[in-house]
């Protein structure tokens, strides 16, 4: 019996030594550097020049501040966690936080509700991500790369996992992480400001999670996803670009602005799900989001879906190209793509199709959708029937709502039936001017870009004319007209 008791005692002691110890700062209101912590607890941090090694869990007490304000590398042992109840400020010219062994990641960071945290100019790699429970969180100009979904790690939702407030995520590069770049919980109100970040190849475990994966927002604060670049990995067929979802119905809401982003090579561009949702979607470039290749499962530039009324999306100025679908509207969802009041439209669609069919807009609802002043077939003159052919609505299925798409911008690019033959101008391509003999008494030239926007107007005289273009390089359409007739010709500016 004594031998058995002794053996159990030895097993317990051995197991205890394998559990990492935790050092907690003194909680006296002081400000501590890594050098201070190393002096207070040599077993926690060791130092060699500008290289620091963390060998125990680190906890910043509620009343304390930890400051990293010099260029250094902090290497962290496997499975270790940094927990912050107080203040953590990481800000110098070049700071790297990494794993001692890249194949043995550390657990990551956990920022508790009482904490205040800011990172600048820091590379965070080979860890388990950042769990952000605080309302006071800022991260700017950092690189967050090659982080993992770690067993018992800080987060399993996203490499930046958000839980409350309006966290500020600006000017960062977030790439090639196993988890989504930025996430929040299904039933947690959070409205981050996500500005000017570069995202690529995140969520590379290839689960059904997009690179930005957010739930409900704060009712009084707008979620802002602005001016980011979100590039997918075409070998990942389950990873979307942006998703914002209300899965809790009347208990939650979405208030969002998604503007000026570039979203390419994902399973889909963006999706908004659930009722009580209001969002502006403006001036985004959404291209080639078709990595899954199955039109039943994914591939829309923009997908809107709710089973209950209460979704309103206002979209203008977006460029939506080569996705399996341009925009899909499902259930009780509603989108305004251009009206006669506040929304100018000016969305551009090109080659969004599958199975030999082009689907610029698929209205799979009973709602009537306003979609005026858009370019439905980029780069060509279009008739009303040609536009009709790329929109699926009541004309195709009597149970669906109508899409009101007239007037449409591309109609200005079509040549009139009574166009004058044998008219030409030169040079074409042009540089700074074009010349022609105005023998058809044209009184005006209007020049439009490929979206149908008027960019120049000039009055013409009889005989030889020279028209200064003064336009950026690109493809345009020049419409020569008088009160009786007109002709539209393609113009290339070099």
C-alpha positions in Angstrom: 0.0 0.0 0.0 2.8 2.4 0.8 4.4 1.7 -2.6 1.2 2.5 -4.4 0.7 5.7 -2.4 4.3 6.8 -3.2 3.8 6.1 -6.9 0.6 8.2 -7.0 2.5 11.0 -5.3 5.3 10.9 -7.8 2.8 10.9 -10.7 1.1 14.0 -9.3 4.4 15.8 -8.7 5.5 15.0 -12.3 2.2 16.2 -13.8 2.4 19.4 -11.7 5.8 20.2 -13.1 4.5 20.0 -16.7 1.8 22.7 -16.0 3.2 26.1 -16.9 3.5 28.6 -14.1 2.0 32.1 -14.3 3.7 35.3 -13.3 1.3 38.2 -12.4 2.5 41.8 -12.2 2.4 43.4 -8.7 -1.0 45.1 -9.1 0.3 48.3 -7.5 -0.5 50.8 -10.3 3.1 50.7 -11.6 4.3 50.7 -15.2 6.5 47.8 -16.1 8.8 47.0 -19.1 9.9 43.5 -20.1 13.2 44.3 -18.4 11.3 45.1 -15.2 9.4 41.8 -15.3 12.7 39.9 -16.0 14.2 41.5 -12.9 11.2 40.7 -10.8 10.9 37.1 -12.1 14.0 35.7 -13.9 12.2 32.5 -14.5 9.5 34.3 -16.5 11.6 36.3 -19.0 15.2 36.0 -20.1 17.1 38.6 -22.0 19.9 38.5 -24.6 20.4 41.9 -26.1 17.2 42.9 -27.9 15.9 39.2 -27.8 13.5 38.4 -25.0 12.1 35.0 -24.2 8.9 34.3 -22.3 9.0 31.0 -20.4 5.9 31.3 -18.2 2.4 32.5 -18.6 2.2 36.3 -18.1 -0.7 38.1 -16.5 -0.9 41.9 -16.3 -2.9 42.8 -13.2 -5.8 45.2 -13.4 -4.0 48.2 -11.9 -0.8 47.7 -13.8 0.6 48.9 -17.1 3.0 46.9 -19.3 4.9 49.0 -21.8 6.9 47.7 -24.8 8.4 50.8 -26.4 11.8 49.7 -27.8 12.6 47.6 -30.9 12.8 44.0 -29.8 11.9 40.4 -30.5 9.8 38.5 -27.9 9.9 34.8 -28.4 7.3 32.8 -26.5 7.4 29.1 -25.4 4.7 26.6 -26.6 1.2 26.9 -25.3 1.9 30.0 -23.1 -0.8 32.7 -22.8 -0.5 36.4 -22.1 -3.6 37.7 -20.2 -4.2 41.4 -19.7 -6.5 42.8 -17.0 -4.7 46.2 -16.9 -3.0 48.1 -19.7 -0.7 46.8 -22.5 0.9 49.2 -24.9 3.2 47.8 -27.6 4.6 50.7 -29.7 8.0 51.2 -31.3 9.4 51.1 -34.8 9.8 47.4 -35.1 8.6 44.8 -32.6 8.2 41.1 -33.3 6.2 38.7 -31.1 6.8 35.1 -32.2 7.2 31.5 -31.1 10.4 30.0 -29.9 9.6 27.1 -32.2 7.4 27.9 -35.2 6.0 24.4 -35.1 5.0 24.7 -31.5 2.8 27.9 -31.3 2.1 29.8 -28.1 -1.5 30.1 -27.0 -1.8 33.8 -27.8 -3.3 36.9 -26.0 -6.4 37.3 -24.0 -7.5 40.9 -23.3 -10.1 41.0 -20.4 -13.0 43.4 -20.1 -11.1 45.7 -17.8 -8.1 46.0 -20.0 -6.9 48.7 -22.4 -4.7 47.6 -25.3 -2.9 49.1 -28.2 -0.5 47.7 -30.7 1.5 49.6 -33.3 4.3 48.5 -35.7 4.3 45.0 -34.4 4.6 41.6 -36.1 2.5 39.0 -34.4 3.1 35.4 -35.7 3.0 31.7 -34.8 0.6 32.0 -31.9 -3.0 31.3 -31.1 -4.5 34.7 -31.9 -5.9 37.6 -29.9 -9.1 37.3 -27.9 -10.4 40.9 -27.5 -12.9 41.1 -24.6 -12.3 44.8 -23.9 -13.9 47.8 -25.4 -10.6 49.6 -25.5 -8.6 48.0 -28.3 -6.5 49.5 -31.1 -4.2 47.8 -33.5 -2.4 49.9 -36.2 0.2 49.2 -38.9 0.9 45.7 -37.6 1.6 42.4 -39.4 -0.5 39.4 -38.2 0.6 36.3 -40.0 0.9 32.5 -39.8 -1.1 32.2 -36.6 -2.8 28.9 -35.7 -6.0 27.4 -34.2 -4.3 26.2 -31.1 -5.8 23.7 -28.7 -6.6 25.6 -25.5 -5.5 28.7 -27.3 -6.8 32.3 -26.8 -9.4 32.1 -29.6 -10.9 29.7 -32.1 -13.1 32.3 -33.8 -10.6 34.5 -35.7 -7.0 35.6 -35.3 -8.6 38.9 -34.1 -11.7 37.7 -32.1 -13.8 40.7 -31.0 -16.4 40.7 -28.2 -17.6 44.3 -27.5 -17.3 48.0 -28.2 -15.8 49.6 -31.3 -12.3 48.2 -31.7 -10.1 50.0 -34.1 -8.3 47.9 -36.7 -6.4 50.1 -39.1 -3.6 49.8 -41.7 -2.6 46.2 -40.9 -1.5 43.3 -43.0 -3.3 40.1 -41.9 -2.2 37.1 -44.0 -2.1 33.3 -44.1 -3.7 32.6 -40.7 -5.5 29.3 -40.0 -8.5 31.3 -38.6 -10.5 34.1 -40.2 -8.7 37.4 -40.0 -11.4 39.2 -38.0 -14.4 37.6 -36.2 -17.0 38.2 -33.6 -19.6 36.0 -31.8 -23.1 35.3 -33.1 -24.9 37.0 -30.2 -22.3 39.6 -29.2 -22.8 43.3 -30.2 -19.6 44.7 -31.6 -19.0 47.4 -34.2 -15.4 47.5 -35.2 -13.8 50.1 -37.5 -11.8 48.1 -40.0 -9.9 50.5 -42.3 -7.2 50.2 -44.9 -6.1 46.6 -44.0 -4.6 44.1 -46.4 -6.0 40.6 -46.0 -4.9 37.6 -47.9 -5.3 33.8 -47.6 -6.8 33.7 -44.1 -9.1 31.0 -42.8 -6.8 28.6 -44.5 -8.1 25.6 -42.7 -10.7 25.9 -45.5 -13.8 25.6 -43.2 -17.0 27.5 -44.1 -15.7 30.8 -42.6 -14.9 34.0 -44.5 -11.9 36.2 -43.9 -14.0 38.7 -42.1 -16.8 36.9 -40.2 -18.9 39.1 -38.0 -22.2 38.8 -36.1 -24.6 41.5 -34.8 -23.6 45.1 -34.3 -24.2 47.7 -31.6 -27.5 49.4 -32.3 -26.0 52.9 -31.9 -22.6 52.3 -33.6 -22.1 51.5 -37.2 -19.8 48.7 -38.3 -17.4 50.2 -40.8 -15.4 48.0 -43.3 -13.7 50.6 -45.4 -10.9 50.7 -48.0 -9.6 47.2 -47.3 -8.1 44.7 -49.8 -9.3 41.2 -49.2 -7.7 38.6 -51.5 -8.5 34.9 -51.3 -6.4 31.8 -52.0 -7.9 30.2 -55.1 -7.1 26.7 -53.7 -9.5 27.3 -50.8 -13.0 26.6 -52.0 -14.9 27.3 -48.8 -13.6 30.7 -47.8 -15.6 33.9 -48.5 -14.6 37.5 -48.3 -16.9 39.3 -45.9 -19.9 38.0 -43.9 -22.1 39.9 -41.5 -24.9 37.9 -40.0 -27.8 38.3 -37.6 -28.7 34.7 -36.6 -30.7 35.7 -33.5 -33.6 37.5 -35.3 -35.4 40.2 -33.4 -32.9 40.2 -30.5 -30.1 41.5 -32.8 -29.5 44.0 -35.5 -27.0 44.9 -38.2 -25.9 48.5 -38.9 -23.1 48.6 -41.4 -21.2 50.6 -44.0 -19.0 48.6 -46.4 -17.3 51.0 -48.8 -14.3 51.2 -51.1 -13.0 47.7 -50.6 -11.3 45.4 -53.2 -12.5 41.8 -52.8 -11.1 39.2 -55.1 -10.6 35.4 -55.5 -12.8 34.3 -52.6 -15.7 31.8 -52.6 -18.0 34.9 -52.5 -17.5 38.6 -52.2 -19.7 39.6 -49.3 -22.9 38.3 -47.7 -25.4 39.9 -45.3 -27.8 37.6 -43.5 -30.8 38.1 -41.3 -33.4 40.7 -40.6 -33.1 44.0 -38.7 -30.3 44.7 -41.1 -29.4 48.1 -42.7 -26.2 48.7 -44.7 -24.7 50.9 -47.2 -22.5 49.1 -49.8 -20.7 51.7 -52.0 -17.8 51.8 -54.4 -16.4 48.3 -53.9 -14.5 46.3 -56.5 -15.8 42.7 -56.3 -14.2 40.4 -58.8 -13.5 36.7 -59.5 -15.1 35.4 -56.3 -15.9 31.9 -57.6 -13.4 29.6 -56.1 -16.0 27.0 -55.2 -17.5 27.0 -58.6 -20.9 25.6 -57.6 -23.6 28.1 -58.3 -26.0 26.4 -55.8 -23.6 26.9 -52.9 -21.7 30.1 -53.4 -20.1 32.6 -55.7 -22.1 35.8 -55.5 -20.4 39.2 -55.6 -23.0 40.3 -53.1 -25.5 37.9 -51.5 -28.4 39.1 -49.3 -30.6 36.6 -47.5 -33.2 36.8 -44.8 -36.3 34.8 -44.0 -38.1 37.7 -42.3 -38.8 41.2 -43.4 -36.5 44.0 -42.1 -33.4 44.0 -44.4 -32.6 47.2 -46.4 -29.4 47.5 -48.3 -28.4 50.6 -50.4 -25.7 50.0 -53.0 -24.1 52.4 -55.4 -20.9 52.7 -57.4 -19.8 49.0 -57.1 -17.9 47.2 -59.8 -19.0 43.5 -59.8 -17.2 41.3 -62.3 -16.7 37.6 -63.1 -18.4 36.2 -60.0 -20.8 33.2 -60.5 -23.6 35.6 -59.7 -23.5 39.4 -59.6 -26.0 40.1 -56.8 -28.4 37.5 -55.4 -31.3 38.7 -53.2 -33.1 35.9 -51.4 -36.2 35.4 -49.2 -37.4 38.7 -47.7 -34.2 40.6 -48.5 -34.3 44.1 -50.1 -31.7 46.1 -52.0 -31.9 49.6 -53.5 -29.5 49.7 -56.5 -30.5 53.1 -57.8 -33.6 55.3 -57.6 -34.9 58.7 -58.6 -34.2 60.2 -55.2 -31.0 59.6 -53.1 -29.3 56.7 -54.7 -27.5 57.5 -58.0 -26.9 53.8 -58.9 -23.8 53.7 -61.1 -23.1 50.0 -60.3 -21.2 48.2 -63.0 -21.7 44.5 -63.9 -19.6 42.3 -66.1 -19.5 38.5 -66.9 -21.1 37.3 -63.7 -22.3 33.9 -64.9 -22.4 30.2 -64.7 -23.7 27.4 -66.9 -23.5 29.6 -69.9 -25.9 32.1 -68.4 -25.1 35.7 -67.2 -26.7 36.7 -63.9 -26.0 40.4 -63.1 -28.9 40.5 -60.6 -31.0 37.5 -59.4 -34.1 38.7 -57.5 -35.2 35.6 -55.8 -37.8 37.5 -53.7 -41.3 38.8 -54.2 -40.1 42.4 -53.6 -40.0 45.1 -56.3 -36.4 46.3 -56.5 -35.3 49.7 -57.7 -32.2 49.4 -59.8 -32.0 52.5 -62.0 -28.9 54.1 -63.7 -26.6 51.1 -63.6 -24.3 49.6 -66.3 -25.5 46.0 -66.7 -23.1 44.9 -69.4 -19.8 46.6 -69.2 -17.9 47.7 -72.2 -20.6 47.6 -74.8 -23.7 49.4 -75.9 -26.8 47.6 -74.6 -30.4 47.5 -75.6 -33.2 47.1 -73.1 -33.7 43.5 -74.1 -30.0 42.8 -73.6 -30.2 44.2 -70.1 -33.4 42.3 -69.4 -31.5 39.1 -70.4 -29.0 39.5 -67.5 -31.6 40.2 -64.8 -33.7 37.4 -63.3 -37.0 38.6 -61.9 -40.8 38.6 -62.7 -40.2 38.4 -66.4 -38.6 35.0 -65.9 -40.7 33.7 -63.0 -44.1 35.2 -62.3 -43.8 34.5 -58.5 -40.9 36.9 -58.2 -40.7 40.6 -57.8 -39.9 43.1 -60.5 -36.5 44.8 -61.0 -37.0 48.3 -62.3 -33.8 48.9 -64.2 -34.8 51.6 -66.8 -33.1 54.0 -67.3 -29.8 52.2 -67.5 -26.5 53.8 -68.1 -25.3 51.5 -70.9 -28.0 52.6 -73.2 -26.1 55.8 -73.9 -23.4 53.6 -75.5 -25.6 52.1 -78.2 -25.5 53.5 -81.7 -28.8 55.0 -82.9 -30.7 53.2 -85.7 -30.2 56.2 -87.9 -26.5 56.4 -87.3 -24.5 58.1 -90.0 -22.2 55.8 -92.1 -18.6 56.5 -92.9 -18.0 58.9 -90.1 -14.7 58.6 -88.3 -12.2 60.6 -86.3 -8.4 60.2 -85.8 -6.1 59.4 -84.1 -7.7 56.5 -82.3 -6.0 55.5 -79.9 -5.6 59.2 -79.1 -3.4 61.0 -76.6 -4.5 64.6 -76.0 -6.8 65.4 -78.9 -9.0 64.0 -81.8 -9.7 65.5 -85.2 -12.4 65.0 -87.7 -14.3 66.7 -90.6 -17.7 67.7 -89.3 -19.6 67.3 -92.6 -22.7 66.0 -90.8 -23.3 69.3 -88.8 -22.8 67.8 -85.4 -23.3 70.4 -82.7 -21.9 68.6 -79.7 -19.6 65.7 -78.6 -20.3 64.0 -75.2 -17.6 61.6 -73.9 -18.6 58.8 -71.5 -16.5 56.4 -69.5 -17.2 52.6 -69.5 -19.7 53.0 -66.7 -21.7 55.5 -68.7 -20.7 58.5 -66.7 -20.4 61.7 -68.7 -16.8 63.0 -68.4 -16.6 65.7 -71.1 -18.8 67.8 -73.3 -17.6 70.0 -76.2 -19.4 72.2 -78.7 -18.6 71.6 -82.4 -18.5 73.8 -85.5 -18.8 73.0 -89.2 -15.8 71.7 -91.1 -12.6 70.5 -89.5 -12.6 70.2 -85.7 -9.9 69.4 -83.1 -11.2 68.4 -79.7 -8.9 68.3 -76.7 -9.6 65.2 -74.7 -7.5 65.7 -71.5 -8.6 62.4 -70.1 -6.8 59.6 -68.2 -5.8 56.5 -70.2 -8.7 54.1 -70.8 -11.6 53.2 -72.9 -14.4 55.8 -73.6 -17.4 56.3 -75.8 -17.7 59.5 -77.9 -21.2 60.5 -78.9 -21.5 63.0 -81.8 -25.0 64.5 -82.1 -27.2 67.2 -83.5 -30.9 67.8 -83.1 -31.8 65.1 -85.7 -29.3 62.3 -85.3 -26.3 60.9 -83.4 -23.6 58.3 -83.5 -21.5 56.7 -80.8 -18.0 55.5 -81.4 -15.4 53.8 -79.2 -12.5 56.1 -78.2 -9.2 54.8 -76.7 -7.0 57.2 -74.8 -3.4 56.2 -74.4 
